[in-house]
Amino acid sequence: MIRVAIIGGGFAGLAAGVRLCDAGYPVTLLERRQQLGGRTFSYTDPVTGDTVDNGQHLLMKCYRETLDFLDRIGARDDVVFQPQFRMDFRHADGGAYTLRFPSFLPVPLNMLSGFLRFGAVHWTDIPPLRKVKAELSKDLDTDLTVDAWLDHCGQKPRMRRAFWDPLCIAALNQRPQNASARYLQAVLREAFWGEPDGAHLGYARTGLSGLFENRAREYISKRGGEVLCGKAVTSIVPVSSGVHIHIRSGDVIDTDMCIAAVPPLQLARMICAKTFAELHHTLCQYEPSPIFSVNLWFDRPIMREPMCGLLGTTMEWVFNKPVLYGDYDRASEGFLTMVASAAHHLLHLSNDDLIDLACKELHQIFPESQRAEVLHAKVICEHAATCALPLSYAVPKTRTPHPHLFLAGDWTDTGLPPTIEGAVRSGYAAADAVLLK
Ligand SMILES: Cc1cc2nc3c(=O)[nH]c(=O)nc-3n(C[C@H](O)[C@H](O)[C@H](O)COP(=O)(O)OP(=O)(O)OC[C@H]3O[C@@H](n4cnc5c(N)ncnc54)[C@H](O)[C@@H]3O)c2cc1C
């Protein structure tokens, strides 16, 4: 039996482990931290006892491999999807708008109907959407930015502010001037112009760790695999028959095949810069993009919607945690999470500044919140929430120059932006590459 080791217990590594276990390969998964989940995890807030995510994660119905993964490990029912695509927006100037694509209409009539009723845009903004549709089948240049592409497609500033900018920042965690148009094109193809329900948003009705951590661990363990936490890999050394994996404790694991499912900058530290010169150089070019979550506990409920997009503010979304969790997990009635993505511009602010900013903006959007008292607040900054290469670089693929070493992770060449779906697809792809050996 071929021995396979997986480094990294995020969605990518766990998906690879599940796929290989299903194929009868008992994998060994090595995770540096004491918990699985990587950039998706939750913890219990010591002050309130509530379950807090490291950042609100949304899925879409078109996340087909993620749903397959969650299905396999028995977690699919803990993800709730909207019955139709709906996003409520509130503007700092007091405006309230809803973008809703009726599920009884086929694509693109559902979108046409939705945009015609979306008060944040004017009907004259809608015809140029045809140009976007016409571009979806094109092979866009790798260095084309979202900004330049939307310009080319004749998208007007009002439509950009109300729809394209929030979509780009949320889905790609990059600003339109830096983000790759190819990634936005992929999101549009799969979510909006694919199956009619592709864009329906979904969320876990429990904290992220509760959703999949134990289930994935058990799934792998019950099929003969082992999941070892607290195992920090320091180097990956290819040998002729396989790979030697060095652990910080001094142990060395000798394996036939290795899937490295860690973020790019961590991988760069594990591989020899000379042996893997080109890959190493590329890994070092990845640039991290931060996401801030400002968790606020008010003494009363502030909003009724489960989530709301914010326009004309620095914070971009607000999530109503007790509504999202229902009775399935702990969230006090006044617990909100405000989120800012691709937020390099906030890195200089202190946590107190961020809390003040979030409260000020919330007061503008929901004036009744001014009467409420903030009982507790917690800022979480994920400095490297996602990573992206400068547009001129080719994204690394699953296979490496060494026949026994494979790559997985949301940053690898999945054709998707760095998301859970990208991570799961990359894990499945790496497992499939091992199975072909
Ligand atoms: C705040 C936030 C909000 C987000 N929102 C969304 C969203 O709404 N929708 C969406 O689809 N995506 C979202 N994402 C992105 C999503 O979380 C990631 O794309 C996905 O989790 C990446 O999974 P991964 O397995 O590729 O990497 P990771 O989750 O980073 O997993 C890598 C694992 O490798 C481990 N590791 C690192 N070094 C070593 C070592 N030396 N030895 C052993 N193990 C090691 C790490 O501890 C980690 O567990 C968000 C991310 C953040 C942070």
The ligand as a MOL file (V3000), in Angstrom:
LIG
                    3D

  0  0  0     0  0            999 V3000
M  V30 BEGIN CTAB
M  V30 COUNTS 53 58 0 0 0
M  V30 BEGIN ATOM
M  V30 1 C -11.7090 36.1080 7.8280 0
M  V30 2 C -11.8540 35.2470 6.6130 0
M  V30 3 C -13.0320 35.2760 5.8820 0
M  V30 4 C -13.1680 34.4660 4.7590 0
M  V30 5 N -14.3660 34.4390 4.1020 0
M  V30 6 C -14.5740 33.5080 3.1480 0
M  V30 7 C -15.8580 33.3200 2.5930 0
M  V30 8 O -16.8290 34.0070 2.9590 0
M  V30 9 N -16.0380 32.3530 1.6510 0
M  V30 10 C -14.9930 31.5790 1.2290 0
M  V30 11 O -15.2070 30.6850 0.3890 0
M  V30 12 N -13.7350 31.7470 1.7260 0
M  V30 13 C -13.5040 32.6830 2.6680 0
M  V30 14 N -12.2690 32.8230 3.2200 0
M  V30 15 C -11.1330 32.0700 2.6510 0
M  V30 16 C -11.0890 30.6250 3.1700 0
M  V30 17 O -11.0560 30.6260 4.5750 0
M  V30 18 C -9.8160 29.9620 2.6400 0
M  V30 19 O -9.8140 30.0550 1.2370 0
M  V30 20 C -9.6900 28.4950 3.0120 0
M  V30 21 O -9.9740 28.2760 4.3590 0
M  V30 22 C -8.2670 28.0390 2.7080 0
M  V30 23 O -8.1050 26.6800 3.0510 0
M  V30 24 P -6.6910 25.9830 2.8210 0
M  V30 25 O -6.8370 24.5770 3.2910 0
M  V30 26 O -6.2350 26.2050 1.4230 0
M  V30 27 O -5.6400 26.7710 3.7270 0
M  V30 28 P -5.5720 26.9200 5.3300 0
M  V30 29 O -6.9340 26.9880 5.8780 0
M  V30 30 O -4.6530 28.0550 5.5880 0
M  V30 31 O -4.9160 25.5720 5.8160 0
M  V30 32 C -3.5270 25.3710 5.8570 0
M  V30 33 C -3.1940 24.5690 7.1070 0
M  V30 34 O -1.7770 24.2910 7.0920 0
M  V30 35 C -1.3200 24.3680 8.4320 0
M  V30 36 N 0.1380 24.5750 8.4260 0
M  V30 37 C 0.8070 25.7070 8.0960 0
M  V30 38 N 2.1280 25.5120 8.2670 0
M  V30 39 C 2.2720 24.2370 8.6960 0
M  V30 40 C 3.4130 23.4690 9.0500 0
M  V30 41 N 4.6480 23.9760 9.0230 0
M  V30 42 N 3.2310 22.1810 9.4280 0
M  V30 43 C 1.9640 21.6440 9.4860 0
M  V30 44 N 0.8730 22.3560 9.1810 0
M  V30 45 C 1.0180 23.6370 8.7880 0
M  V30 46 C -2.0880 25.5670 8.9850 0
M  V30 47 O -2.0700 25.5660 10.4060 0
M  V30 48 C -3.4700 25.3320 8.3960 0
M  V30 49 O -4.2800 24.5370 9.2340 0
M  V30 50 C -12.0790 33.6510 4.3230 0
M  V30 51 C -10.8910 33.6430 5.0500 0
M  V30 52 C -10.7860 34.4100 6.1940 0
M  V30 53 C -9.5100 34.3290 6.9900 0
M  V30 END ATOM
M  V30 BEGIN BOND
M  V30 1 1 1 2
M  V30 2 1 2 3
M  V30 3 2 2 52
M  V30 4 2 3 4
M  V30 5 1 4 5
M  V30 6 1 4 50
M  V30 7 2 5 6
M  V30 8 1 6 7
M  V30 9 1 6 13
M  V30 10 2 7 8
M  V30 11 1 7 9
M  V30 12 1 9 10
M  V30 13 2 10 11
M  V30 14 1 10 12
M  V30 15 2 12 13
M  V30 16 1 13 14
M  V30 17 1 14 15
M  V30 18 1 14 50
M  V30 19 1 15 16
M  V30 20 1 16 17
M  V30 21 1 16 18
M  V30 22 1 18 19
M  V30 23 1 18 20
M  V30 24 1 20 21
M  V30 25 1 20 22
M  V30 26 1 22 23
M  V30 27 1 23 24
M  V30 28 2 24 25
M  V30 29 1 24 26
M  V30 30 1 24 27
M  V30 31 1 27 28
M  V30 32 2 28 29
M  V30 33 1 28 30
M  V30 34 1 28 31
M  V30 35 1 31 32
M  V30 36 1 32 33
M  V30 37 1 33 34
M  V30 38 1 33 48
M  V30 39 1 34 35
M  V30 40 1 35 36
M  V30 41 1 35 46
M  V30 42 1 36 37
M  V30 43 1 36 45
M  V30 44 2 37 38
M  V30 45 1 38 39
M  V30 46 1 39 40
M  V30 47 2 39 45
M  V30 48 1 40 41
M  V30 49 2 40 42
M  V30 50 1 42 43
M  V30 51 2 43 44
M  V30 52 1 44 45
M  V30 53 1 46 47
M  V30 54 1 46 48
M  V30 55 1 48 49
M  V30 56 2 50 51
M  V30 57 1 51 52
M  V30 58 1 52 53
M  V30 END BOND
M  V30 END CTAB
M  END
